[in-house]
Amino acid sequence: MSESRTKAISDPVGNELASATGLRRLAEVVDRILGVVTELPAAALVVAEILILLTGVFTRYVLNDPLVWTDELASILFLWLAMLGAVIAMRRNAHMRLTFFVARLAPDARATLETIAAFATLAFVALLIVPAFDYAVHEAIVRTPALGLPGSVKSAAVATGLVLIFVIAAIRLISTSTSRQLAMAFALVAAIWCLLWLAQGSLRSIGNYNLVVFFVGLVGLCIAAGVPIAFAFGLATIAYLGLMGSTPLSVVVSRVEEGMGHLVLLSVPLFVFLGLLIELTGMARAMVAFLVALIGHVRGGLSYVLLGAIYLVSGISGSKAADMAAVAPILFPEMKRRGSKPGELVALLSTSAAMSETIPPSLVLITIGSVTNVSIAALFTGGLLPALVLAIILGILAGYRSRSEVIAGLRRAGGRDIALALLIALPALVLPFIIRAAVVEGVATATEVSTIGIVYSVLCGILIYRRFEIRRLASMLVDTAALTGAILLIIGCATAMAWALTQSGFSRDLAAMMAHVPGGKWGFIVLSIVVFVVLGSVLEGIPALVLFGPLLFPIARMLGVHEVHYAMIVILAMGIGLFAPPLGVGYYTACAIGRVDPDEGMGAIWPYLGALIVGLLIVAFVPWLSIGFL
C-alpha cells in the first residue's frame, strides 16, 4: 500500500477537509463562469432596450410611421433582462431582505441562520423549476402578434433564470456552510413543511383564517430569518396553493411572469441607468454647486441645499439610493466642517429621500401605476406638490436645528458667481422638465421617456461637462441589471401572492372590512397611513405597494378617495416606514452612503420623521395638493 494511501486512510478528517476544499474551489470557478455568462448578456440587454425604445420614439414622433414590433420585442427582452438581473443580484447577495434580527445574533448563530435562509431560497427555486419548463413548453403554441415568435421565447426566461439561481444558491451553500449547518437547515425546512402538511385538515377547517398562518406567520418567519423578501413571498404562496388547494405550480410561474413582464416596468432599469449617468457626467455636481452658490452662505444653508438637491435629482434618477449617492459625498464634508453632527446629517439625508418618493419619475410611482392601472402621467403631475410640502416642513425644522452652525468667515457668492453657477447647472436643471414635458406632450410614453433623458445626459456629459468615463459604463449597465432584477422579482412574487389572496376571497373580505372603518373615507385614509408606515418598514417599500395596492385602491375608489390622491398618501407613508429605524432598510442605506454609524442617527432622526408625518397629514387632508393640477 502506498504511503499517501496509508495516510489518507489513517487521517479521514484531513481527507474530508481536502475534499471539501476541492469542492469549494470548483464552486468558485463555476461562480466566476456564471458571472461572465450572465453579466455580459444583461449589460447588452440594457443597451438593446434603450436602442429599441429610442427607435420606437423616433419612428412614431419624428417620422410619423410607428413600428408595430418595437414594444413586443422590448417586452420579450425585458423579461430576459429581469431574470438575468435577478441571477446577478443572487450572485452578489443583493436581493432585498431584512437583516435587523440576523445581524444581532452571535457569529455562529448568524452563520447557521444564513444557511437556513439560503436553503429556503434553494427550496423555493427547486419547486418551481419543473413547472416553469412545463409552462414554457405550453406557451410554445402561442404566437406573438407582431413578430410571430412562439410564446416560449419569452417564457423560457423564467425557467432559465430559476435554473441559474438554483445553481448559485447551491454554490453559496457549498462555499459558506459546514455539513452541520446544512443538516440543520435541511431538517428545519423539512420539519416546517411536514408540520404544515400534517395540519392540512385543521388549516382547511378554519377557512380564510389559515391565511394568517401562511401569509403572516410563514412570511414573517422567513423574512425575520433573512430570506430575501421575493423568495419569502414565493415560498408562502407555493405552500398555500400546494397544501390548501389543487392549483398547479405552473400558475404561480405564469403569475410571476405577468408581474415582472409589464412593459411599463421597463422604465425601472432605464431610470436606474439614467440616475447613474447624471452622477457620471457631473450633472448632479453642477446642480449642487449652483444651490451652494445661491444659499450656501446662510445658517442652515447646506441643509437647504441638500433638500433642494434631493428634490431636483429625484426628478431625474428615479432611484433613492442614486439620489443620496449623488448628493451626500459632495455636501457632507463641508457640513461637518461647519459643526453639523454626523447623526444629524444622516437623519436629514434619510428623511429627504423619504420626502422625495413622489417626485417624478420615481420608480415607486411607475410601479404603483403599473399594478393598480392608475395613469402614470397623472401620478407624475400629482407628485410634485406633496413632496414640496414635506420639503418645506423639513426645511423649517432643519433651519431650527442648525441655529448653532458655525458660519463665521463664509462669503456670500456674488451675482456673477451665482450667474456662472446657474449657467453651468442649467443643462442639468432643465432635464426634469424635459422628462415631464415629453410625457405630458405625448412625445414619449412613461416607459420610453427615460431614453430621451439618457441621450440628453450622454450629450451633456460629452459636449458640455466634458466628463464621460467610458470604462465605467460596463459596470453601470451590470449594476442596473442587478437592481432591476432584485426589484422585479419582488414584484413578480408579490403578484403571485396577491393572486392567491384574491382567489381565497381575502380581497373581498378586506374590502368589506375597510369599507366599514369608523370615520368613512377619512378613517380609511388614517388607517392606510398607519398600515403603510408599518409595511414600508417591514417589507422595504415597493413590495408593500405591489402586494396591497391592488387590494386597497378599489376600496379607496369605492369610498370616494381619488386614486392619485390615495397613491400620494400611501407612497409617502411607505417612504416614512422605509427610512425609519430600526427596521427601515432605507435608513441603513443612507448611513452607508454617508459613512455614518447607524447608532449616531437613531436619536436625531425622530424629530425629522415627526415633521414628515405632519406633512403627510397635510397632504392627506388637503386633496388639492395631489389632484389640483390634473
C-alpha positions in Angstrom: 0.0 0.0 0.0 1.4 3.4 -0.9 2.4 6.0 1.7 -0.2 8.5 0.5 -3.0 6.0 0.5 -2.0 4.9 4.0 -2.0 8.5 5.2 -5.5 9.1 3.7 -6.9 6.1 5.4 -5.3 7.0 8.7 -6.4 10.6 8.5 -10.0 10.6 7.4 -10.6 14.1 8.8 -7.8 15.6 6.8 -9.1 13.7 3.7 -12.6 15.1 4.2 -11.3 18.6 4.6 -9.3 18.3 1.4 -12.4 17.1 -0.5 -14.4 20.0 0.9 -11.8 22.4 -0.1 -11.6 21.0 -3.6 -15.4 21.2 -3.9 -15.4 24.8 -2.8 -12.7 25.7 -5.3 -14.8 24.1 -8.0 -17.8 26.1 -6.8 -15.8 29.3 -7.0 -14.8 28.5 -10.6 -18.4 27.8 -11.6 -19.4 31.1 -9.9 -16.9 33.1 -11.9 -18.1 31.5 -15.1 -21.7 32.3 -14.2 -20.7 35.9 -13.6 -19.4 36.2 -17.2 -22.3 34.2 -18.7 -24.9 36.4 -17.0 -23.3 39.9 -16.7 -22.3 40.4 -20.4 -25.8 39.5 -21.8 -27.5 41.5 -19.1 -25.4 44.6 -20.0 -26.1 44.1 -23.7 -29.8 43.8 -23.0 -29.9 47.1 -21.2 -28.3 48.7 -24.2 -30.7 46.9 -26.6 -33.7 48.1 -24.7 -32.5 51.7 -24.9 -32.0 51.5 -28.7 -35.3 49.7 -29.3 -37.3 52.3 -27.4 -35.4 55.1 -29.0 -36.2 53.7 -32.4 -39.9 53.5 -31.4 -39.9 57.2 -30.3 -38.1 58.3 -33.5 -40.2 56.5 -36.0 -43.5 57.4 -34.3 -42.9 61.0 -33.3 -40.4 62.2 -35.9 -41.2 60.0 -39.0 -44.9 59.6 -38.1 -44.5 56.0 -39.1 -44.6 53.9 -36.0 -43.1 50.4 -35.9 -45.5 47.8 -34.6 -42.9 45.4 -33.3 -40.8 47.6 -31.0 -42.9 47.2 -27.9 -43.3 43.5 -28.4 -39.5 42.9 -28.8 -38.8 45.2 -25.9 -41.2 43.2 -23.8 -39.6 39.9 -24.6 -36.1 41.1 -24.0 -37.2 42.9 -20.8 -38.2 39.6 -19.1 -34.8 38.1 -20.0 -33.2 41.2 -18.6 -35.2 41.0 -15.4 -34.4 37.3 -14.9 -30.7 37.7 -15.6 -30.7 40.7 -13.3 -32.2 38.5 -10.6 -29.5 36.0 -11.1 -26.8 38.6 -10.9 -28.4 40.0 -7.7 -28.4 36.5 -6.3 -24.7 36.1 -7.1 -24.0 39.5 -5.4 -26.3 38.8 -2.4 -28.1 41.9 -3.4 -31.8 40.8 -3.1 -33.7 42.9 -0.7 -34.0 41.3 2.7 -34.4 42.2 6.4 -31.1 41.8 8.3 -32.1 43.6 11.5 -32.6 40.4 13.5 -29.9 38.3 11.9 -27.2 40.9 12.4 -27.7 41.0 16.1 -27.0 37.3 16.6 -23.7 35.7 17.7 -21.4 34.8 14.7 -22.2 31.0 14.9 -25.9 31.5 15.2 -25.8 34.1 12.4 -23.9 31.7 10.1 -26.5 28.9 10.8 -29.4 31.2 10.1 -27.8 32.4 6.8 -27.5 28.7 5.8 -31.2 28.2 6.6 -32.2 31.3 4.6 -30.1 30.1 1.6 -31.6 26.6 1.9 -35.1 28.1 2.0 -34.3 30.0 -1.2 -33.0 26.9 -2.8 -36.2 25.0 -1.9 -38.4 27.7 -3.5 -36.5 27.7 -6.7 -36.3 23.9 -6.9 -40.1 23.6 -6.5 -40.7 26.0 -9.5 -38.1 24.8 -12.0 -40.1 21.9 -13.5 -43.4 23.9 -13.6 -41.5 26.7 -15.2 -40.3 24.5 -18.0 -43.8 23.0 -18.4 -45.2 26.4 -18.7 -42.6 27.4 -21.3 -43.4 24.3 -23.4 -47.1 25.1 -23.1 -46.6 28.7 -24.3 -44.9 27.4 -27.5 -48.2 27.1 -29.2 -48.9 30.8 -28.7 -47.6 33.2 -31.3 -46.7 36.8 -30.7 -48.9 39.1 -32.8 -46.3 41.3 -34.4 -43.2 39.1 -34.8 -44.9 35.7 -34.9 -42.5 34.3 -32.4 -43.5 31.4 -30.1 -44.5 32.5 -26.6 -41.9 30.2 -25.2 -39.2 32.6 -26.4 -40.3 34.9 -23.6 -41.4 32.3 -21.0 -38.1 30.4 -21.2 -36.5 33.4 -19.5 -38.2 32.5 -16.2 -37.2 28.8 -16.4 -33.6 29.7 -17.3 -33.3 32.3 -14.6 -34.6 29.8 -12.0 -32.1 27.2 -13.0 -29.2 29.7 -12.7 -30.5 31.0 -9.4 -30.6 27.4 -8.2 -27.0 26.8 -9.2 -25.8 30.0 -7.5 -27.8 29.2 -4.3 -26.2 25.7 -4.3 -22.8 27.2 -4.8 -23.3 29.5 -1.9 -24.3 26.7 0.4 -21.3 24.6 -0.6 -18.9 27.5 -0.3 -20.0 29.0 3.0 -21.7 26.3 5.1 -20.5 23.4 7.1 -22.0 20.0 6.9 -23.6 20.5 10.3 -25.2 23.8 9.2 -26.5 22.1 6.1 -28.0 19.3 8.1 -29.7 21.7 10.4 -31.1 23.8 7.5 -32.5 20.7 5.8 -34.0 19.4 9.0 -35.7 22.7 9.9 -37.1 23.4 6.4 -38.3 19.8 6.1 -39.9 19.9 9.6 -41.8 23.1 8.9 -43.1 21.6 5.6 -44.1 18.4 7.3 -45.9 20.3 10.1 -47.9 22.2 7.6 -48.7 19.1 5.6 -49.9 17.3 8.8 -52.0 20.3 9.7 -53.8 20.5 6.3 -57.1 19.3 7.7 -57.1 21.7 10.6 -56.0 24.6 8.4 -58.8 23.9 6.0 -61.3 23.8 8.8 -60.6 27.3 9.9 -61.4 28.8 6.5 -59.6 32.0 5.5 -58.0 32.4 8.9 -55.4 30.0 7.5 -54.1 32.9 5.5 -52.6 34.2 8.7 -50.5 31.1 9.1 -49.1 31.3 5.5 -49.0 35.0 4.7 -48.3 36.4 8.1 -46.7 33.6 10.1 -44.6 31.9 7.3 -43.7 35.1 5.5 -42.8 36.8 8.8 -40.7 33.8 9.8 -38.8 33.7 6.5 -38.2 37.5 6.5 -37.0 37.5 10.1 -34.6 34.7 9.2 -33.1 36.7 6.4 -34.7 35.0 3.5 -34.9 37.5 0.6 -38.3 39.1 0.5 -39.1 37.9 -3.0 -38.4 34.3 -2.1 -40.3 34.6 1.2 -43.4 35.7 -0.8 -42.9 32.9 -3.2 -42.5 30.2 -0.5 -45.7 31.3 1.3 -47.6 31.3 -2.0 -46.4 27.8 -3.0 -47.1 26.4 0.5 -50.6 27.9 0.5 -51.6 26.8 -3.0 -50.0 23.4 -2.6 -51.5 22.5 0.7 -54.8 24.3 0.7 -55.9 23.5 -2.9 -55.0 21.8 -6.1 -53.7 24.7 -8.2 -50.7 23.6 -10.3 -47.5 25.4 -9.7 -47.3 26.5 -13.3 -50.0 29.0 -12.4 -47.5 30.5 -9.9 -44.9 30.8 -12.7 -47.5 32.5 -15.0 -48.3 35.0 -12.2 -44.7 35.7 -11.6 -44.1 36.3 -15.3 -47.1 38.5 -15.6 -46.0 40.6 -12.6 -42.4 41.0 -14.0 -43.4 41.4 -17.6 -45.5 44.7 -17.5 -43.9 46.8 -20.3 -44.3 49.9 -18.2 -41.8 48.5 -15.7 -39.2 48.7 -18.4 -38.7 52.2 -17.2 -37.2 50.8 -14.0 -33.8 49.8 -15.4 -33.7 52.8 -17.7 -34.3 55.3 -14.9 -31.8 53.5 -12.7 -29.2 53.8 -15.5 -30.1 57.4 -16.0 -29.5 58.1 -12.3 -26.0 56.6 -12.6 -25.4 58.7 -15.7 -26.1 62.0 -14.0 -23.5 61.2 -11.4 -21.0 60.0 -14.1 -21.4 63.1 -16.3 -21.2 65.6 -13.4 -24.7 66.9 -13.8 -25.6 66.2 -10.2 -22.5 68.0 -9.0 -23.3 71.1 -11.2 -26.8 71.3 -9.7 -25.5 71.1 -6.1 -22.8 73.7 -6.9 -25.5 76.2 -8.1 -27.6 75.7 -4.9 -24.5 76.2 -2.7 -23.6 79.4 -4.5 -27.2 80.6 -4.1 -27.9 79.9 -0.4 -24.8 78.0 1.0 -23.7 81.1 3.0 -26.7 81.4 5.3 -27.1 79.5 8.6 -28.5 76.1 7.7 -27.9 76.8 4.1 -26.3 73.5 3.3 -29.3 71.7 4.8 -31.5 73.6 2.4 -29.1 72.8 -0.4 -29.3 69.1 0.5 -33.1 69.2 0.4 -33.2 71.1 -2.8 -30.6 68.9 -4.4 -32.5 65.7 -3.5 -35.7 67.3 -4.9 -34.0 68.1 -8.2 -32.0 64.9 -8.6 -35.1 62.8 -7.8 -36.7 64.3 -10.8 -34.0 62.7 -12.9 -32.8 59.5 -11.4 -36.0 57.9 -10.0 -33.8 55.9 -7.6 -33.4 56.9 -3.9 -30.1 55.3 -3.5 -28.8 57.1 -6.6 -30.2 60.4 -5.3 -28.4 60.1 -1.9 -25.2 58.9 -3.5 -25.2 61.9 -5.9 -25.6 64.5 -3.1 -24.2 63.2 0.2 -20.5 62.8 -0.7 -20.5 66.4 -2.1 -22.1 68.1 0.9 -21.3 66.1 4.0 -17.6 67.1 4.4 -18.4 70.8 4.4 -21.5 70.4 6.6 -19.3 68.5 9.1 -16.7 71.3 9.0 -19.5 73.8 9.9 -20.3 71.8 13.0 -23.1 69.5 11.9 -23.1 66.2 13.7 -22.9 63.0 11.6 -26.2 61.7 13.1 -28.0 64.9 12.2 -26.7 64.7 8.6 -27.8 61.1 8.1 -31.2 61.9 9.7 -31.7 64.8 7.2 -30.5 62.7 4.3 -32.8 59.8 5.1 -35.9 61.9 5.6 -35.2 64.0 2.5 -35.1 60.7 0.5 -38.4 59.7 2.0 -39.8 63.1 1.2 -38.9 62.8 -2.5 -40.6 59.4 -3.1 -43.4 61.1 -5.1 -41.2 63.3 -7.3 -41.4 62.0 -10.9 -40.1 59.9 -12.4 -39.9 57.9 -9.1 -39.7 54.2 -9.5 -42.4 53.9 -6.9 -44.8 56.0 -9.0 -44.1 53.8 -12.0 -44.5 50.6 -10.0 -47.8 51.6 -8.3 -49.2 52.9 -11.6 -48.4 49.5 -13.3 -50.0 47.3 -10.6 -53.1 49.5 -10.0 -53.8 50.8 -13.5 -53.6 54.4 -12.4 -52.3 56.8 -15.1 -48.6 57.3 -14.7 -48.8 60.7 -16.4 -51.3 61.7 -13.7 -49.1 60.4 -11.0 -46.2 62.3 -12.4 -48.3 65.5 -12.3 -49.7 64.9 -8.8 -46.4 64.0 -7.1 -44.6 67.4 -7.2 -46.7 69.4 -4.7 -46.9 66.8 -1.9 -43.1 66.4 -2.0 -42.7 70.2 -1.9 -44.9 70.4 1.2 -42.8 67.9 3.0 -39.6 69.6 1.8 -40.7 72.9 3.3 -41.6 71.4 6.6 -38.2 69.6 6.7 -36.5 72.8 5.8 -38.1 74.7 8.7 -37.0 72.0 11.1 -33.5 71.8 9.6 -33.2 75.6 9.9 -34.2 75.5 13.6 -31.7 72.7 14.4 -28.9 74.5 12.5 -29.1 77.5 14.8 -25.7 76.7 16.3 -24.0 76.2 13.0 -20.6 77.9 12.5 -20.9 80.3 9.6 -18.2 82.8 10.5 -15.9 83.6 7.6 -18.3 82.3 5.0 -18.5 84.6 2.0 -21.8 85.3 0.2 -21.4 84.4 -3.5 -21.6 87.5 -5.8 -24.1 87.9 -8.5 -21.5 87.0 -11.1 -20.6 83.7 -9.3 -24.3 82.8 -9.0 -24.9 83.5 -12.6 -21.9 81.4 -13.6 -23.0 78.5 -11.4 -26.5 78.8 -12.9 -25.2 78.8 -16.4 -23.1 75.6 -15.7 -26.0 73.9 -14.0 -28.7 74.9 -16.5 -28.3 71.9 -18.8 -28.8 69.6 -15.8 -31.6 71.7 -14.3 -33.8 71.5 -17.4 -33.6 67.7 -17.6 -36.5 67.0 -15.2 -38.7 69.5 -17.2 -37.7 67.7 -20.4 -38.7 64.4 -19.0 -42.0 65.6 -17.7 -42.8 67.6 -20.9 -42.1 64.6 -23.1 -44.7 62.5 -21.3 -47.3 65.2 -21.0 -47.0 66.3 -24.6 -47.1 62.8 -25.9 -43.6 62.7 -27.4 -42.8 59.5 -25.4 -44.6 57.2 -23.0 -43.6 56.9 -19.4 -41.7 53.8 -20.5 -39.9 55.5 -23.3 -39.1 58.9 -21.8 -36.1 57.7 -19.9 -34.3 57.0 -23.1 -34.6 60.7 -24.1 -33.1 61.6 -20.7 -30.3 59.1 -21.3 -29.4 60.5 -24.7 -29.6 64.1 -23.3 -27.3 63.2 -20.4 -24.8 61.5 -22.6 -24.6 64.5 -24.9 -24.3 66.9 -21.9 -21.5 64.8 -20.4 -19.6 64.7 -23.7 -20.2 68.1 -25.1 -20.8 70.4 -22.1 -19.4 68.9 -18.9 -16.6 67.1 -20.7 -16.9 64.2 -18.3 -17.8 60.8 -19.5 -15.7 57.8 -18.4 -16.5 55.1 -20.9 -14.7 52.4 -18.8 -17.3 52.8 -16.1 -20.3 52.1 -18.5 -20.0 48.3 -18.3 -20.2 48.2 -14.5 -23.0 50.7 -14.6 -25.0 48.5 -17.0 -24.5 45.4 -14.8 -25.4 47.3 -11.7 -28.6 48.5 -13.5 -29.5 44.9 -14.4 -28.9 43.6 -10.8 -31.1 46.3 -9.2 -33.8 45.7 -11.8 -33.8 42.0 -11.2 -34.0 42.5 -7.4 -37.0 44.8 -7.7 -38.8 42.9 -10.4 -38.5 39.5 -8.8 -40.2 41.0 -5.7 -43.0 42.4 -8.0 -43.4 39.0 -9.7 -43.6 37.0 -6.5 -45.8 39.6 -4.8 -48.1 39.4 -7.9 -48.4 35.7 -7.4 -49.1 36.1 -3.7 -51.7 38.8 -4.4 -53.4 36.5 -6.9 -53.5 33.7 -4.2 -55.0 36.1 -1.7 -57.6 37.1 -4.3 -58.5 33.5 -5.1 -59.0 32.8 -1.4 -61.7 35.6 -1.1 -59.4 37.7 1.1 -59.7 40.8 -1.0 -63.5 40.6 -0.8 -63.4 40.3 3.0 -60.8 43.0 3.3 -62.9 45.4 1.1 -65.9 44.7 3.3 -63.9 45.4 6.5 -62.2 48.5 5.2 -65.4 49.9 3.8 -66.9 50.0 7.3 -63.9 51.6 9.1 -65.2 54.3 11.5 -65.0 57.7 10.0 -65.7 56.8 6.4 -63.1 57.7 3.9 -61.1 59.8 6.4 -60.9 56.8 8.8 -59.8 54.7 5.8 -57.1 57.2 5.0 -55.7 57.3 8.5 -55.7 53.5 8.8 -54.0 53.3 5.4 -51.2 55.7 6.7 -50.6 53.5 9.8 -50.7 50.3 7.7 -48.2 51.5 5.1 -45.8 53.1 7.5 -45.6 49.6 9.2 -45.5 47.7 5.9 -42.9 50.1 4.4 -40.6 49.4 7.3 -41.1 45.6 7.3 -41.4 44.9 3.6 -38.9 47.5 2.2 -41.4 49.8 0.4 -42.1 48.5 -3.1 -43.2 45.0 -2.0 -45.8 46.6 0.3 -47.2 48.7 -2.5 -47.2 45.8 -5.0 -48.9 43.4 -2.6 -51.5 45.7 -1.1 -52.0 48.3 -3.8 -54.3 46.2 -6.0 -56.4 45.2 -2.9 -56.8 48.7 -1.4 -57.1 51.0 -4.4 -60.5 49.7 -5.4 -61.7 50.3 -1.8 -60.4 53.8 -1.9 -62.3 54.5 -5.2 -65.5 53.0 -3.6 -65.1 55.4 -0.7 -64.7 58.4 -2.9 -60.9 58.9 -2.5 -59.2 60.0 -5.7 -56.8 57.3 -6.9 -53.9 59.8 -7.4 -54.5 61.4 -4.0 -54.5 57.9 -2.4 -51.4 57.0 -4.3 -49.6 60.0 -2.8 -50.7 59.1 0.7 -49.6 55.5 0.6 -46.3 56.2 -1.2 -45.3 58.9 1.4 -46.4 56.6 4.3 -44.4 53.8 2.8 -41.4 56.1 2.4 -41.6 57.1 6.1 -41.6 53.4 7.1 -38.7 52.6 4.6 -36.4 55.2 6.2 -37.5 54.8 9.8 -35.1 52.8 12.1 -34.7 50.3 13.5 -36.2 48.2 10.6 -36.3 50.6 7.7 -33.6 49.5 5.3 -33.5 52.9 3.6 -32.1 54.4 6.8 -29.2 51.9 6.7 -28.6 52.7 3.0 -28.3 56.4 3.9 -25.9 55.6 6.7 -23.7 53.5 4.3 -23.7 56.3 1.7 -22.9 59.0 4.3 -20.4 56.7 6.1 -22.1 57.3 9.4 -22.6 54.8 12.1 -26.4 53.9 12.3 -26.4 54.4 16.1 -25.4 58.0 15.7 -28.5 58.8 13.7 -31.0 56.9 15.9 -31.7 59.8 18.2 -31.5 62.6 15.7 -34.0 61.2 13.1 -37.2 61.2 15.2 -37.9 64.9 15.0 -37.4 64.7 11.2 -39.8 61.7 11.0 -42.3 63.7 13.1 -42.0 66.5 10.6 -42.7 64.1 7.7 -45.8 62.7 9.5 -47.1 66.3 9.9 -46.5 66.9 6.2 -48.2 63.6 5.3 -51.3 64.5 7.3 -51.5 67.9 5.5 -51.2 66.0 2.1 -53.8 63.5 3.3 -56.4 66.0 4.4 -55.9 68.6 1.6 -56.5 66.5 -1.6 -56.0 69.6 -3.8 -52.2 69.2 -3.2 -52.3 65.9 -5.1 -55.0 66.5 -7.7 -55.2 70.2 -8.1 -53.3 70.3 -11.4 -54.7 67.1 -13.0 
